[in-house]
Amino acid sequence: MLAEMSATELGEWAEHFGKNSFSDMLLDAEFATLKSLISGLVTGTHHDAEMFSLITDPESLHEKTDDELMILGEGITGGVRYGPDSEPGH
């Protein structure tokens, strides 16, 4: 593969993977596959490796609304809430 790449392409790859390391994703994929295989051996059924992945797909995450964030913040003890509920007179 490297014999077919130009020096410019090699430099671009080095720059890209210097900024965006894929090692976390690679390790997650390897361990998810291993867990899937072990689980399949123990249970005798096929399990998809994605079921064991710890890294979620960024596209599947949705941005939380302000109301959801406020409800989540209510559960944090000892915190100070900033917003309409913490203003004097409310």
C-alpha positions as a Markdown table, in Angstrom:
| # | Residue | x | y | z |
|---|---|---|---|---|
| 1 | Met | 0.0 | 0.0 | 0.0 |
| 2 | Leu | 2.8 | 2.5 | 0.9 |
| 3 | Ala | 4.5 | 1.8 | -2.5 |
| 4 | Glu | 1.3 | 3.0 | -4.3 |
| 5 | Met | 1.1 | 6.2 | -2.2 |
| 6 | Ser | 2.7 | 9.5 | -3.2 |
| 7 | Ala | 4.8 | 11.5 | -0.6 |
| 8 | Thr | 2.0 | 14.1 | -0.5 |
| 9 | Glu | -0.6 | 11.4 | 0.4 |
| 10 | Leu | 1.6 | 9.9 | 3.0 |
| 11 | Gly | 2.1 | 13.4 | 4.5 |
| 12 | Glu | -1.6 | 14.0 | 4.5 |
| 13 | Trp | -2.2 | 10.7 | 6.2 |
| 14 | Ala | 0.4 | 11.4 | 8.9 |
| 15 | Glu | -1.1 | 14.8 | 9.5 |
| 16 | His | -4.6 | 13.5 | 9.7 |
| 17 | Phe | -3.8 | 10.6 | 12.1 |
| 18 | Gly | -1.5 | 12.8 | 14.1 |
| 19 | Lys | -4.6 | 14.9 | 15.0 |
| 20 | Asn | -7.3 | 12.2 | 14.8 |
| 21 | Ser | -5.9 | 9.1 | 16.5 |
| 22 | Phe | -7.9 | 6.0 | 15.8 |
| 23 | Ser | -6.4 | 3.9 | 18.5 |
| 24 | Asp | -9.3 | 4.3 | 20.9 |
| 25 | Met | -11.7 | 3.1 | 18.2 |
| 26 | Leu | -9.5 | 0.3 | 17.2 |
| 27 | Leu | -9.0 | -1.0 | 20.8 |
| 28 | Asp | -12.8 | -0.7 | 21.3 |
| 29 | Ala | -13.5 | -2.7 | 18.2 |
| 30 | Glu | -11.0 | -5.4 | 19.1 |
| 31 | Phe | -12.3 | -5.8 | 22.6 |
| 32 | Ala | -16.0 | -5.7 | 21.4 |
| 33 | Thr | -15.2 | -8.5 | 18.9 |
| 34 | Leu | -13.4 | -10.5 | 21.6 |
| 35 | Lys | -16.3 | -10.1 | 24.0 |
| 36 | Ser | -18.7 | -11.1 | 21.2 |
| 37 | Leu | -16.8 | -14.2 | 20.4 |
| 38 | Ile | -16.5 | -15.3 | 24.1 |
| 39 | Ser | -20.2 | -14.7 | 24.6 |
| 40 | Gly | -21.0 | -16.7 | 21.5 |
| 41 | Leu | -18.9 | -19.6 | 22.8 |
| 42 | Val | -20.5 | -19.6 | 26.2 |
| 43 | Thr | -24.1 | -19.1 | 25.1 |
| 44 | Gly | -24.0 | -20.9 | 21.7 |
| 45 | Thr | -25.7 | -17.9 | 20.0 |
| 46 | His | -24.3 | -15.2 | 17.7 |
| 47 | His | -23.9 | -11.8 | 19.2 |
| 48 | Asp | -23.1 | -8.7 | 17.2 |
| 49 | Ala | -19.9 | -7.0 | 18.3 |
| 50 | Glu | -21.6 | -3.6 | 18.3 |
| 51 | Met | -23.6 | -4.7 | 21.3 |
| 52 | Phe | -20.3 | -4.8 | 23.3 |
| 53 | Ser | -18.8 | -1.5 | 22.0 |
| 54 | Leu | -18.2 | 1.2 | 24.6 |
| 55 | Ile | -17.8 | 4.0 | 22.0 |
| 56 | Thr | -21.2 | 5.3 | 20.7 |
| 57 | Asp | -21.8 | 6.5 | 17.3 |
| 58 | Pro | -21.6 | 10.4 | 17.4 |
| 59 | Glu | -24.6 | 10.6 | 15.0 |
| 60 | Ser | -26.8 | 8.6 | 17.4 |
| 61 | Leu | -26.3 | 11.2 | 20.1 |
| 62 | His | -28.8 | 14.0 | 20.2 |
| 63 | Glu | -28.4 | 17.4 | 21.7 |
| 64 | Lys | -30.4 | 17.7 | 24.9 |
| 65 | Thr | -32.9 | 20.5 | 25.3 |
| 66 | Asp | -32.7 | 23.2 | 28.0 |
| 67 | Asp | -35.5 | 21.5 | 30.0 |
| 68 | Glu | -33.7 | 18.1 | 29.9 |
| 69 | Leu | -30.5 | 19.7 | 31.1 |
| 70 | Met | -32.3 | 21.6 | 33.9 |
| 71 | Ile | -33.9 | 18.3 | 35.1 |
| 72 | Leu | -30.5 | 16.5 | 35.0 |
| 73 | Gly | -29.0 | 19.4 | 36.9 |
| 74 | Glu | -31.6 | 19.1 | 39.7 |
| 75 | Gly | -30.1 | 15.7 | 40.7 |
| 76 | Ile | -26.6 | 17.1 | 41.4 |
| 77 | Thr | -26.3 | 17.8 | 45.1 |
| 78 | Gly | -24.4 | 20.8 | 46.4 |
| 79 | Gly | -24.6 | 22.6 | 43.0 |
| 80 | Val | -25.8 | 26.1 | 42.4 |
| 81 | Arg | -28.4 | 26.5 | 39.8 |
| 82 | Tyr | -28.2 | 29.6 | 37.6 |
| 83 | Gly | -31.4 | 30.6 | 35.8 |
| 84 | Pro | -35.0 | 31.6 | 36.5 |
| 85 | Asp | -35.5 | 29.2 | 39.4 |
| 86 | Ser | -32.6 | 30.7 | 41.4 |
| 87 | Glu | -33.5 | 34.3 | 41.0 |
| 88 | Pro | -34.8 | 36.2 | 44.0 |
| 89 | Gly | -38.6 | 36.3 | 44.3 |
| 90 | His | -39.3 | 33.0 | 42.6 |
